Amino acid sequence: MNTKAKWIVGISGAAFSAFILSALDNPAPKEQGTLSAEVTDKMSEREKELVQLDWSDFSPQIQSSGGNTGNDRTTRRSARN
Amino acid sequence: MTVRQEDQHGTNIDSLTIEVMNCSFYVAVSNSEQPDWKQTVTSLLHYFDSEFSRFKAFNELWRFNEAEQNSTVTVSPVLYDLLKKAENYRILTEGRFSPYMLTQLEQHGYHQSFPFTEAVSAKVPPSIYKLESEPLIFHGDGRITKRTKQKVDLGGIAKGYAVEAVSTWLQQQAHACFGIVDGGGDMAVWSNGEKTWKIGVMDPFDEDREIGAFSIMNGGIATSNTVYRSWLQDGILKSHLLDGRTGKPVKSPIVQTTVITKHCIDAEIGAKVCFMEDPAAIKTVLNKISENYQYVLVTIDGQTINGRSN
């Protein structure tokens, strides 16, 4: 029998209900549950590992280099960003 | 603007960029089982912008703020959840974060959305900020009793909440294998392992330069910065960050904080309260919000301090 470990990633279903209300003009569901994803035993150990929280340590940039360093996004916080 | 392209690492992604909530939102996914995901995401973000911005009159937040002290009002499920989360963060951070400082923000000159560099003169000194021990009573059925006379500003927490909502929907309903939601620097990323996101940390003194980077597959990132979000009022430099314990602008050697946690909304609160602690004691306050985190601080003299949870 498969055993399932719940991996809660979501915020409350209220946000999702508003999402639907706004986008599709449907009435909100009565029950406001919690969204969740599952890690099941069908996943490989590698897959299970990957859905866990993961990040590398911050790597300081070499002082002399600047500009675009090939990152996907930057934590830009200027007036319009 | 919508784009289907390969990213810098040759991965095929579909992306959407929209100006909303006073910032630029960038959303990118590997795939979607919801063909109209861009329309849905756009609708959600405009909903948050229209109902929870303090710069717009007659929206739901405005109506809540107009309700009299000690009155009981019924609010939408989203506003109820947002206010409950905000109040919970206030308790968790022992008052450092507070959503009840709209009046103080305006008295310190934050009347308009950015960009602006100078605020109108304070006609009267900022009032003494005093908050009741239980400012809102949540009845569990959509009703809230407003015990406080203070007005609510949901600012950054509403954006973090929106980022998290979009990210969750794209994972759960669109079944995107990997993706990113970036709301002006507040980010949620996820990956099934096919993609590792590389996130650069901006130099607070030169936005065209990065001071470093980290890689992440799943989690939330938020940055707060007092260099760009500051202004002069009566010759005094002020910022958008008020300490909820005093109602006054923070005074800190830190000018930029970046926090990485499991959820974007935790990171958003964490990035704010880092300004309210001595850099050596940052972990004490971040431990109240999340068990797992990493932070990057930049001080006024350009020093970078980084660390993570134990």
Chai-1 contact restraints between the chains, C-beta under 6 A:
chainA,res_idxA,chainB,res_idxB,connection_type,confidence,min_distance_angstrom,max_distance_angstrom,comment,restraint_id
A,G10,B,T168,contact,1.0,0.0,6.0,A-B,restraint_1
A,I11,B,E164,contact,1.0,0.0,6.0,A-B,restraint_2
A,S12,B,D81,contact,1.0,0.0,6.0,A-B,restraint_3
A,A14,B,P77,contact,1.0,0.0,6.0,A-B,restraint_4
A,A14,B,V78,contact,1.0,0.0,6.0,A-B,restraint_5
A,A14,B,D81,contact,1.0,0.0,6.0,A-B,restraint_6
A,A15,B,V78,contact,1.0,0.0,6.0,A-B,restraint_7
A,A15,B,A165,contact,1.0,0.0,6.0,A-B,restraint_8
A,S17,B,P77,contact,1.0,0.0,6.0,A-B,restraint_9
A,A18,B,V78,contact,1.0,0.0,6.0,A-B,restraint_10
A,F19,B,L44,contact,1.0,0.0,6.0,A-B,restraint_11
A,F19,B,W169,contact,1.0,0.0,6.0,A-B,restraint_12
A,S22,B,S43,contact,1.0,0.0,6.0,A-B,restraint_13
A,S22,B,L44,contact,1.0,0.0,6.0,A-B,restraint_14
A,S22,B,Y47,contact,1.0,0.0,6.0,A-B,restraint_15
A,A23,B,T40,contact,1.0,0.0,6.0,A-B,restraint_16
A,A23,B,S43,contact,1.0,0.0,6.0,A-B,restraint_17
A,Q32,B,P77,contact,1.0,0.0,6.0,A-B,restraint_18
A,L35,B,T168,contact,1.0,0.0,6.0,A-B,restraint_19
A,L35,B,Q172,contact,1.0,0.0,6.0,A-B,restraint_20
A,L50,B,G193,contact,1.0,0.0,6.0,A-B,restraint_21
A,L53,B,N218,contact,1.0,0.0,6.0,A-B,restraint_22
A,L53,B,G219,contact,1.0,0.0,6.0,A-B,restraint_23
A,L53,B,K262,contact,1.0,0.0,6.0,A-B,restraint_24
A,L53,B,N292,contact,1.0,0.0,6.0,A-B,restraint_25
A,D54,B,M217,contact,1.0,0.0,6.0,A-B,restraint_26
A,W55,B,F214,contact,1.0,0.0,6.0,A-B,restraint_27
A,W55,B,I216,contact,1.0,0.0,6.0,A-B,restraint_28
A,W55,B,G219,contact,1.0,0.0,6.0,A-B,restraint_29
A,W55,B,I260,contact,1.0,0.0,6.0,A-B,restraint_30
A,S56,B,F214,contact,1.0,0.0,6.0,A-B,restraint_31
A,S56,B,S215,contact,1.0,0.0,6.0,A-B,restraint_32
A,F58,B,G212,contact,1.0,0.0,6.0,A-B,restraint_33
A,F58,B,F214,contact,1.0,0.0,6.0,A-B,restraint_34
A,F58,B,V296,contact,1.0,0.0,6.0,A-B,restraint_35
A,F58,B,N306,contact,1.0,0.0,6.0,A-B,restraint_36
A,S59,B,G212,contact,1.0,0.0,6.0,A-B,restraint_37
A,S59,B,A213,contact,1.0,0.0,6.0,A-B,restraint_38
A,P60,B,G212,contact,1.0,0.0,6.0,A-B,restraint_39
A,Q61,B,E210,contact,1.0,0.0,6.0,A-B,restraint_40
A,Q61,B,I211,contact,1.0,0.0,6.0,A-B,restraint_41
A,Q61,B,G212,contact,1.0,0.0,6.0,A-B,restraint_42
A,G66,B,R209,contact,1.0,0.0,6.0,A-B,restraint_43
A,T69,B,E210,contact,1.0,0.0,6.0,A-B,restraint_44
A,G70,B,Q8,contact,1.0,0.0,6.0,A-B,restraint_45
A,N71,B,K198,contact,1.0,0.0,6.0,A-B,restraint_46
A,N71,B,G200,contact,1.0,0.0,6.0,A-B,restraint_47
A,N71,B,A213,contact,1.0,0.0,6.0,A-B,restraint_48
A,D72,B,W197,contact,1.0,0.0,6.0,A-B,restraint_49
A,D72,B,K198,contact,1.0,0.0,6.0,A-B,restraint_50
A,R73,B,D182,contact,1.0,0.0,6.0,A-B,restraint_51
A,R73,B,I199,contact,1.0,0.0,6.0,A-B,restraint_52
A,T74,B,G200,contact,1.0,0.0,6.0,A-B,restraint_53
A,T74,B,M202,contact,1.0,0.0,6.0,A-B,restraint_54
A,T74,B,E210,contact,1.0,0.0,6.0,A-B,restraint_55
A,T75,B,G185,contact,1.0,0.0,6.0,A-B,restraint_56
A,T75,B,V201,contact,1.0,0.0,6.0,A-B,restraint_57
A,T75,B,M202,contact,1.0,0.0,6.0,A-B,restraint_58
A,T75,B,T223,contact,1.0,0.0,6.0,A-B,restraint_59
A,T75,B,T258,contact,1.0,0.0,6.0,A-B,restraint_60
A,R76,B,G185,contact,1.0,0.0,6.0,A-B,restraint_61
A,R76,B,M202,contact,1.0,0.0,6.0,A-B,restraint_62
A,R77,B,G185,contact,1.0,0.0,6.0,A-B,restraint_63
A,R77,B,T223,contact,1.0,0.0,6.0,A-B,restraint_64
A,R77,B,N225,contact,1.0,0.0,6.0,A-B,restraint_65
A,R77,B,Y228,contact,1.0,0.0,6.0,A-B,restraint_66
A,S78,B,E207,contact,1.0,0.0,6.0,A-B,restraint_67
A,S78,B,Y228,contact,1.0,0.0,6.0,A-B,restraint_68
A,A79,B,F114,contact,1.0,0.0,6.0,A-B,restraint_69
A,A79,B,P115,contact,1.0,0.0,6.0,A-B,restraint_70
A,A79,B,Y228,contact,1.0,0.0,6.0,A-B,restraint_71
A,N81,B,C23,contact,1.0,0.0,6.0,A-B,restraint_72
A,N81,B,S24,contact,1.0,0.0,6.0,A-B,restraint_73
A,N81,B,G184,contact,1.0,0.0,6.0,A-B,restraint_74
